[in-house]
């Protein structure tokens, strides 16, 4: 072998001469058939090629276009519905009801004293008005002694009222009992 043949191993092949090129289609065999391919294609593809499909425009059709999107869409709808039901049932609400009054209680600790903030919202015009006795104590175990702080407030005809009073406890959790002439409400809260 010569040096030129080592550099170009296909030197002996004559690929660019016109007598080796096929210029007519009669010597070629085609194995591709569009009709045969479309016959085996899914119905959606056949409809696209036949022109039977109409383009759907809209956000809902995009959200449920294929199975993963449908699943995600319905999971989101289910979670939103579940959250709305739980909110309506009061699971995320910190308010309590005392004879038609919605009561929210919060507290802050300042220099060994807890300041209790009680918000009252009347749900309707038939809500209770009058004296409400309040007893506050720290949460303790069964055999421990504890002090009780007593306070009295008056609900008026106002739809929304805020009451603040100080209790001499500096504990992470307090027990509070609200009582009027007709009913009683017991609850625990954590001052911040």
Long-range contacts (C-beta under 8 A, 24 or more apart in sequence): 95-121, 96-185, 96-187, 97-123, 97-185, 98-128, 98-132, 98-178, 98-180, 98-183, 98-185, 99-127, 99-128, 99-180, 99-182, 99-183, 100-124, 100-126, 100-127, 100-128, 101-127, 101-128, 101-155, 103-178, 103-185, 105-176, 105-187, 105-189, 106-189, 106-191, 106-192, 107-174, 107-189, 107-190, 107-191, 107-192, 108-191, 108-192, 109-170, 109-191, 109-192, 112-168, 112-170, 113-166, 113-167, 113-168, 113-169, 113-170, 114-166, 114-167, 114-168, 114-169, 114-170, 114-171, 114-174, 114-191, 115-164, 115-165, 115-166, 115-191, 116-164, 116-165, 116-166, 116-167, 116-174, 116-176, 116-191, 117-162, 117-163, 117-164, 118-153, 118-162, 118-163, 118-164, 118-165, 119-160, 119-161, 119-162, 119-163, 120-155, 120-160, 120-161, 120-162, 120-163, 121-159, 121-160, 122-158, 122-159, 122-160, 127-155, 128-155, 128-180, 128-182, 129-155, 129-156, 129-157, 130-154, 130-155, 130-180, 130-181, 131-180, 131-181, 132-178, 132-179, 132-180, 133-178, 133-179, 133-180, 134-165, 134-176, 134-177, 134-178, 134-179, 135-176, 135-177, 135-179, 136-167, 136-169, 136-174, 136-175, 136-176, 136-177, 137-169, 137-174, 137-175, 138-169, 138-171, 138-173, 138-174, 138-175, 139-171, 139-173, 139-174, 139-175, 139-188
